[in-house]
Structures are given as C-alpha cells and as structure tokens.
Amino acid sequence: MPPPRTREKALRHRLAELRGPEVQAKALDARALAALAANPGCRRRAILDGAGVDKARLASALGAPSVFGQSQFAFVRGNAFEAKVKADGGTELLRLAHEKLDRSAEPPAGASVPDLTAQGPEGRTARTVLALREATEATGTWTLLDHPMLALDVAGSPAFLEPDAVIVHPDGSWSVVEIKSFPMLDGSADPAKVGAAARQAAVYVLALEEVAARLGPPARVRHRILLVCPKDFSNLPTASAVDVRKQRAVTARQLTRLTRIQEIADALPEGVCFSPELPAEQLAAAVESVPATYAPECLSACELAFHCRERSREAGAVTCLGRPVRAELGGLSTVDEVLAAARGEAGDPEDPAVAALRRAAALRAEALAAREVTGCR
C-alpha cells in the first residue's frame, strides 16, 4: 500500500481530473459542509464537493439552473444587521453572550477585540490561532474575535471557514456566534432556519475543537452557540442559546465518510469529468454515473436539487415523497413497487410495509364500494 502522502497526492490529482482541466476548485465552506451533514447518504454531492466542482454552474449546464442561494437584498440586509450587532466593539453582542451563555461570569466591560488581518487564508488562520491562544491565557476577560479564519481538514485538504464571530469567555472557554437576518418572533424563530444555522455552526465548532486540541492544556469549546437575530419586526438584536451537539456528531460522521472519497472516485468510469464546458449529453452521463440520494429537503440546500428531482421522478423513486415516507416503505423503493404491493401483485405478505399497503388498499376499495351503493359523490 502506498504511503499516506502518496495516496493523498494521487487523490488530489484524481479530483482535479474530475473537476476538469484548468478549472479552479470551488472551496468548501461551512454552508456546503452543513448541507452534506443534512444528506449524508448522497454520494453525488460528496464527490462533487470533494472535487471542488461549482454545482451552480453545473446545474445551469445541465439545463436545471438553481435558485438556491441568498438574494442580494437579503445579503445587504444581513450585512447591515451584523454591523449593528457588532457596533461599539461588540458591546451588545457580548451582553447577549453573557445573558444567554454565561450568566455566572462577570459582565463584559472593555472587552478585547484583536486585529485578525493577515495575508491569505493561511495567514489569517495562523493569526486566529494566535489570538485564541492569547485570549485563553488571559483569563478573567472577555474577548471577541470578529470574522476569524479557521481551517478544517476535509478529504485530505484544508477547508477555510469564517464564522461571524467567536467569543472567548473569562474562564477561557470558546463559543461560536451565528448572526442571521431572519426574525425571532416572541423568542422563537423558524425551526427550519434555526436547524440550518445550527448545522452551519456545528462545522465551526468542529474546526475550533481541532484548534483547541493543539493548545496546551486544551481549551474547552462550548456546544451551545449564540444565535443572534432581529427581534420581532424590528432591527434590534436578540439572541438564543442553541445546543448543537447532535448536529456536531452528524457532521463529524459525514466528514469521516468524506475522507473515504477515494472509494467513490475509484468506482467512477475512466474519463469521467464534471466540467460545465462539456457537451450537455456527456455532462449528464457523467453526473448520472454517481448515485444521488434525493429528498425534498435538498431544494433548500443543494444547487443540483432540481436536476436530481427530475431524475428521481422519472425513476419513480419514493424519496420524492420525503424521507419519512421512504422510511415507512422499507424495501419498496419505487412507486411502481408500492402500487404492485398494494394490489397484491408483488411483495412478501409477511412484510409489515406490504401488509399495511394491502390493508390500506382494501379499506379504500370498501369506501369506494360503499359510496357507489349509497349514491354518494
């Protein structure tokens, strides 16, 4: 077996071939890694993200352009809200952190906001590590790191991540801050949006844990992050503490699977390439050579969702109806199989899913017969 460094070099070369000649790799960010965690069984997304393929361009080349992403208006509004939250040296942000995460500590006063500017992502990452080390050693004070740069190993190469903020508490522990522009009404926000924010924050927590492990002694990374949103319909900030332990565990498992991306690449036919410059038919064949696991949730998380949904519908896959339905149907993976089982034409009668379908079909037939007898319409 070749040494690890040789294998990593071979994998990077293979991924560059899949991306296309002279095509710049699209860097993985926390949003992409969080989406991977939301659908860990999708081999197609894993190989495309691992190879650095621009999925938005790919979707357009396939004739199924994506509408996934943040509108320009929302982007500007989010930046304005974040600037308001961090104004005056992050006074309001630290007040919310003290209130929601660490009431036992002394209230923040005159907190430190270190300068994290440096050249390139590697330089910014090194500067962030130094600032975290210094802040952790200076116990008894609050420190706010504004847009630090973190590195997380993904498939043998670093992914550079930029959280909104990281707070170092007086006891030396670290907390991730997520600032979002969706409202928090009466103390609660849209569960789907909170879940997406939690998955994204979990990626930052994993990256911080890698940094913390290299310090001596290791620092503690808190698993309750601070989610800051506008209060009701105003532009005033409010916050909530969100436990991301579950999301962190799922993301960690998926990243472990990503390190085995070599297996997916080795299973692909020779000459496969995902360059958007290829003819549409050749590109579609390349994409279809990697199995996808489509679910309706992909529409809010993946640029290829419309393409995968169309193919999933053509195949009659029950995943189009959602993961809960798919889970209830056991080994029945297509709509045709489900209908055949319900009609008694296929399927094991001892299978609970088949028995339930036949019972439902019988009840439906009885209801239709009763309606015909009574003349109801």
Phi, psi and omega per residue, in radians:
M1 nan 2.323 -3.137
P2 -1.110 2.664 3.106
P3 -1.100 2.756 -3.078
P4 -0.950 -0.731 -3.102
R5 -1.100 -0.676 3.119
T6 -1.164 -0.712 3.128
R7 -1.121 -0.729 3.129
E8 -1.110 -0.706 3.122
K9 -1.119 -0.723 3.120
A10 -1.133 -0.673 3.125
L11 -1.149 -0.753 3.132
R12 -1.091 -0.666 3.101
H13 -1.135 -0.738 3.136
R14 -1.122 -0.736 3.133
L15 -1.146 -0.629 3.081
A16 -1.127 -0.643 3.081
E17 -1.125 -0.707 3.132
L18 -1.155 -0.618 -3.112
R19 -1.226 -0.591 -3.130
G20 2.054 2.608 -3.106
P21 -1.105 2.296 3.071
E22 1.045 0.391 3.073
V23 -1.641 2.200 -3.129
Q24 -1.203 2.300 3.138
A25 -1.201 2.434 3.061
K26 -1.534 2.078 -3.065
A27 -1.145 2.455 3.034
L28 -1.245 2.419 3.038
D29 -2.154 3.132 -3.071
A30 -1.111 -0.614 -3.140
R31 -1.106 -0.729 3.138
A32 -1.181 -0.738 3.123
L33 -1.145 -0.628 3.097
A34 -1.158 -0.662 3.111
A35 -1.150 -0.640 3.061
L36 -1.058 -0.706 3.132
A37 -1.168 -0.527 3.140
A38 -1.260 -0.414 3.132
N39 -2.417 1.242 -2.990
P40 -1.199 -0.271 -3.091
G41 -1.560 0.018 -3.068
C42 -1.509 1.801 3.129
R43 -1.210 -0.542 -3.129
R44 -1.104 -0.854 3.141
R45 -1.121 -0.671 -3.109
A46 -1.054 -0.813 -3.090
I47 -1.269 -0.643 -3.139
L48 -1.172 -0.755 3.106
D49 -1.207 -0.685 3.129
G50 -1.106 -0.590 3.126
A51 -1.471 -0.109 -3.138
G52 1.304 0.499 3.136
V53 -1.309 2.381 3.070
D54 -1.377 1.740 -3.018
K55 -1.214 -0.468 3.095
A56 -1.145 -0.792 3.075
R57 -1.139 -0.682 3.139
L58 -1.087 -0.779 -3.141
A59 -1.090 -0.709 3.111
S60 -1.128 -0.715 3.127
A61 -1.146 -0.493 3.121
L62 -1.456 -0.065 3.138
G63 1.464 0.288 3.108
A64 -2.296 1.139 -3.071
P65 -1.019 2.550 -3.078
S66 -1.598 2.546 2.988
V67 -1.848 0.156 -3.123
F68 -1.231 2.384 3.119
G69 2.371 3.043 -3.082
Q70 -1.662 2.360 3.118
S71 -1.195 2.759 -3.135
Q72 -1.089 -0.658 3.124
F73 -1.106 -0.787 3.129
A74 -1.135 -0.625 3.133
F75 -1.102 -0.816 -3.140
V76 -1.138 -0.754 3.141
R77 -1.093 -0.707 3.129
G78 -1.134 -0.711 3.109
N79 -1.119 -0.698 3.133
A80 -1.135 -0.714 3.138
F81 -1.178 -0.711 3.124
E82 -1.091 -0.723 3.115
A83 -1.082 -0.650 3.124
K84 -1.164 -0.717 -3.125
V85 -1.119 -0.636 -3.058
K86 -1.649 0.082 -3.111
A87 -1.107 2.760 3.106
D88 1.002 0.752 3.099
G89 1.221 0.401 3.117
G90 1.305 0.481 -3.098
T91 -1.013 -0.850 -3.104
E92 -1.206 -0.675 3.130
L93 -1.094 -0.773 3.125
L94 -1.194 -0.582 3.072
R95 -1.098 -0.741 3.113
L96 -1.154 -0.657 3.107
A97 -1.114 -0.734 3.099
H98 -1.117 -0.727 -3.090
E99 -1.220 -0.705 -3.009
K100 -1.685 -0.410 -3.016
L101 -2.044 -0.514 -2.927
D102 -2.623 1.100 -3.109
R103 -1.191 -0.378 -3.112
S104 -1.316 -0.276 -3.138
A105 -1.431 2.896 3.053
E106 -1.169 2.445 3.112
P107 -1.002 2.472 -3.099
P108 -1.168 2.351 3.092
A109 -2.617 2.145 -3.135
G110 1.098 0.794 -3.111
A111 -1.161 2.683 3.121
S112 -1.496 2.393 3.066
V113 -2.224 1.537 -3.046
P114 -1.183 2.650 3.083
D115 -1.389 2.142 -3.078
L116 -1.901 0.208 -3.105
T117 -1.230 2.441 3.098
A118 -2.876 2.963 -3.094
Q119 -1.552 2.198 3.073
G120 1.308 2.799 3.130
P121 -1.096 -0.622 3.123
E122 -1.137 -0.734 3.117
G123 -1.130 -0.733 3.119
R124 -1.145 -0.646 3.108
T125 -1.106 -0.792 3.129
A126 -1.105 -0.684 3.129
R127 -1.167 -0.641 3.104
T128 -1.141 -0.748 3.131
V129 -1.063 -0.737 3.125
L130 -1.110 -0.760 3.140
A131 -1.126 -0.679 3.100
L132 -1.131 -0.725 3.133
R133 -1.089 -0.822 -3.121
E134 -1.112 -0.733 -3.122
A135 -1.174 -0.626 -3.140
T136 -1.194 -0.649 -3.142
E137 -1.279 -0.474 -3.140
A138 -1.507 1.179 -3.079
T139 -1.131 2.659 3.117
G140 1.655 -0.039 3.140
T141 -2.227 2.735 3.050
W142 -1.625 2.485 3.089
T143 -2.340 2.351 3.107
L144 -1.982 2.102 3.058
L145 -1.768 1.940 -3.085
D146 -1.557 2.022 -3.129
H147 0.902 1.048 3.041
P148 -1.233 2.883 3.093
M149 -2.004 2.183 -3.127
L150 -2.086 2.690 3.103
A151 -2.103 2.354 3.120
L152 -2.258 2.245 -3.127
D153 -1.259 2.130 -3.136
V154 -2.304 2.033 3.116
A155 0.939 0.667 3.057
G156 1.497 0.028 3.117
S157 -2.378 2.669 -3.076
P158 -1.355 2.374 2.968
A159 -1.840 2.172 -3.092
F160 -1.598 2.206 -3.012
L161 -2.122 2.533 -3.080
E162 -2.298 1.568 3.073
P163 -1.164 2.805 3.114
D164 -1.071 -0.728 3.125
A165 -2.902 2.759 2.986
V166 -2.291 2.330 -3.139
I167 -1.914 2.302 3.016
V168 -1.776 2.063 -3.079
H169 -1.355 2.878 3.120
P170 -1.019 -0.467 3.127
D171 -1.482 0.054 3.108
G172 1.588 -0.010 3.111
S173 -1.437 2.835 -3.047
W174 -2.084 2.495 3.085
S175 -2.302 2.461 3.073
V176 -1.526 2.474 3.089
V177 -2.056 2.221 3.047
E178 -1.986 2.160 3.125
I179 -1.922 2.068 -3.097
K180 -2.148 2.675 -3.096
S181 -1.661 -0.023 3.071
F182 -1.353 2.577 -2.999
P183 -1.349 2.720 2.997
M184 -1.956 1.843 -3.038
L185 -1.692 2.140 -3.128
D186 0.918 0.683 3.049
G187 1.497 0.022 3.126
S188 -2.415 2.694 -3.112
A189 -2.161 3.041 3.123
D190 -0.963 2.093 -3.080
P191 -1.008 -0.639 -3.136
A192 -1.131 -0.721 -3.130
K193 -1.255 -0.641 3.080
V194 -1.129 -0.706 3.111
G195 -1.085 -0.726 3.101
A196 -1.116 -0.719 3.106
A197 -1.125 -0.669 3.135
A198 -1.152 -0.709 3.111
R199 -1.124 -0.686 3.119
Q200 -1.165 -0.746 3.128
A201 -1.135 -0.570 3.136
A202 -1.081 -0.572 3.086
V203 -1.117 -0.748 3.113
Y204 -1.131 -0.660 3.119
V205 -1.074 -0.750 3.110
L206 -1.080 -0.748 3.134
A207 -1.123 -0.715 3.106
L208 -1.132 -0.641 3.128
E209 -1.104 -0.603 3.085
E210 -1.138 -0.691 3.098
V211 -1.165 -0.798 -3.094
A212 -1.056 -0.628 -3.104
A213 -1.164 -0.400 -3.109
R214 -1.531 -0.159 3.109
L215 -1.469 2.720 3.092
G216 -2.214 2.032 -0.115
P217 -1.272 2.810 -3.105
P218 -1.054 2.474 3.082
A219 -1.445 2.818 3.127
R220 -1.723 2.193 3.075
V221 -1.725 2.093 -3.119
R222 -1.282 2.510 -3.141
H223 -1.688 0.073 2.986
R224 -1.841 2.017 -3.111
I225 -1.686 2.830 3.128
L226 -1.754 1.996 3.083
L227 -1.728 2.041 -3.096
V228 -1.902 2.239 -3.108
C229 -2.440 2.868 3.005
P230 -1.151 2.483 3.137
K231 -1.470 2.153 -3.133
D232 0.894 -2.177 -3.103
F233 -1.879 0.357 3.129
S234 -1.746 -3.059 3.047
N235 -1.878 0.255 3.118
L236 -1.442 2.364 -3.104
P237 -1.363 2.499 2.953
T238 -2.390 2.978 -3.016
A239 -2.583 2.838 3.080
S240 -2.532 2.523 3.058
A241 -1.528 2.218 -3.083
V242 -2.100 2.151 3.112
D243 -1.386 2.138 -3.068
V244 -1.982 0.383 -3.112
R245 -1.083 -0.727 3.135
K246 -1.123 -0.824 -3.139
Q247 -1.111 -0.632 3.122
R248 -1.121 -0.742 -3.129
A249 -1.125 -0.762 3.130
V250 -1.101 -0.781 -3.123
T251 -1.120 -0.708 3.128
A252 -1.077 -0.726 3.111
R253 -1.109 -0.742 -3.122
Q254 -1.151 -0.669 3.108
L255 -1.141 -0.582 3.058
T256 -1.112 -0.690 3.085
R257 -1.173 -0.630 3.132
L258 -1.113 -0.538 3.119
T259 -1.166 -0.249 3.064
R260 -1.751 0.458 -3.111
I261 -1.123 -0.330 3.079
Q262 -0.993 -0.643 -3.128
E263 -1.090 -0.721 3.128
I264 -1.176 -0.757 -3.135
A265 -1.105 -0.689 -3.116
D266 -1.176 -0.466 -3.113
A267 -1.408 -0.177 -3.107
L268 -1.366 2.575 3.078
P269 -1.078 2.655 3.128
E270 -1.105 2.396 3.088
G271 1.545 0.003 3.130
V272 -1.158 2.365 3.134
C273 -2.537 2.463 -3.096
F274 -1.885 0.448 3.136
S275 -1.192 2.235 3.111
P276 -1.088 -0.214 -3.139
E277 -1.378 -0.193 -3.111
L278 -1.266 2.761 3.026
P279 -1.001 2.592 -3.025
A280 -0.996 -0.741 -3.094
E281 -1.151 -0.756 3.125
Q282 -1.140 -0.690 3.141
L283 -1.171 -0.725 3.124
A284 -1.094 -0.702 3.116
A285 -1.120 -0.672 3.127
A286 -1.122 -0.767 -3.137
V287 -1.132 -0.721 -3.115
E288 -1.250 -0.222 3.111
S289 -1.275 -0.200 3.105
V290 -1.963 2.127 -3.131
P291 -1.151 2.473 3.103
A292 -1.972 2.751 3.043
T293 -2.113 1.501 -3.071
Y294 -1.411 2.499 2.998
A295 -2.566 2.684 -3.124
P296 -0.939 -0.484 3.134
E297 -1.113 -0.361 -3.141
C298 -1.097 -0.441 -3.087
L299 -1.059 -0.452 -3.124
S300 -1.793 0.130 -3.038
A301 -2.402 -0.214 -3.031
C302 -2.399 2.371 -3.122
E303 -1.203 -0.394 -3.127
L304 -1.595 0.150 -2.991
A305 -1.040 -0.731 -3.096
F306 -1.159 -0.685 3.094
H307 -1.119 -0.835 -3.099
C308 -1.154 -0.627 3.119
R309 -1.114 -0.744 3.136
E310 -1.074 -0.789 3.128
R311 -1.164 -0.638 3.137
S312 -1.153 -0.696 3.096
R313 -1.169 -0.701 3.111
E314 -1.069 -0.628 3.134
A315 -1.425 -0.128 -3.123
G316 1.195 0.489 -3.100
A317 -1.247 2.387 -3.113
V318 -1.294 -0.218 3.091
T319 -1.102 -0.354 3.065
C320 -1.039 -0.432 -3.107
L321 -1.547 -0.044 3.102
G322 1.956 2.693 -3.119
R323 -1.106 -0.677 3.115
P324 -1.027 -0.723 3.104
V325 -1.128 -0.777 3.137
R326 -1.037 -0.713 -3.128
A327 -1.139 -0.634 -3.117
E328 -1.236 -0.420 -3.033
L329 -1.590 -0.007 3.049
G330 1.005 -2.130 -3.077
G331 -1.425 -0.015 3.133
L332 -1.504 1.887 -2.985
S333 -1.819 -0.198 3.132
T334 -2.178 2.770 3.129
V335 -1.104 -0.671 3.121
D336 -1.081 -0.712 3.109
E337 -1.124 -0.684 -3.140
V338 -1.133 -0.793 -3.127
L339 -1.164 -0.683 3.111
A340 -1.131 -0.691 3.107
A341 -1.152 -0.687 -3.137
A342 -1.157 -0.593 -3.135
R343 -1.458 -0.090 -3.127
G344 1.439 0.244 -3.102
E345 -1.544 -0.292 -3.116
A346 -2.739 2.960 3.086
G347 1.665 2.657 3.127
D348 -1.460 2.101 -3.133
P349 -1.037 -0.378 3.140
E350 -1.419 -0.228 3.116
D351 -1.229 2.158 -3.120
P352 -0.970 -0.656 3.141
A353 -1.165 -0.750 3.119
V354 -1.139 -0.758 3.132
A355 -1.076 -0.720 3.132
A356 -1.151 -0.683 3.122
L357 -1.137 -0.740 -3.138
R358 -1.185 -0.660 3.087
R359 -1.123 -0.744 3.108
A360 -1.117 -0.693 3.123
A361 -1.144 -0.681 3.119
A362 -1.142 -0.746 3.117
L363 -1.102 -0.676 3.116
R364 -1.141 -0.746 3.128
A365 -1.094 -0.716 3.106
E366 -1.094 -0.734 -3.135
A367 -1.124 -0.715 3.133
L368 -1.180 -0.683 3.118
A369 -1.140 -0.724 3.132
A370 -1.127 -0.614 3.132
R371 -1.178 -0.661 3.131
E372 -1.178 -0.637 -3.127
V373 -1.188 -0.740 -3.084
T374 -1.461 -0.177 -3.127
G375 1.380 0.226 3.140
C376 -1.279 2.621 3.091
R377 -2.169 nan nan
